[in-house]
Amino acid sequence: MTVCLEDVLMYSKRPKAHMKHLNVALRTLRRKQLYAKFSKCPCWVDRVSFLGHMNSADGIFVDPQKIEVVVKWLWPTSVTESCLVTRIWVYADTAW
C-alpha cells in the first residue's frame, strides 16, 4: 500500500536546526514504516508555495499566481459593469 502525505511543511531559522528537525521527522516516518519519495520533496528552498500562500524568510504572503486573474481585471467602463463588479465583491465579502 502506498500513502501520499502532502502539504507537510517544515521550517527552521537555521540550517543546523532544520537538519535536526528533518532527521527527527524522517526517523519518525521510518519507525511507522512510512517513507518519503525524495524526488517529490523539495528541500533547502528559500521560498515555498503552501496552501495558496508563499512562505519565505521575508514572511508569508499570498501566492501571486493565485491572484493574477484579479490583478489583471479590467476596470469597469460603464455603470452597469460597475454594479456587476460591486455585486461580486459584496457576494465574496458575505461568503466569508
Helices and strands as residue ranges (DSSP letters): H 15-31, G 38-40, E 47-50, E 53-56, E 59-62, H 64-71, H 79-95
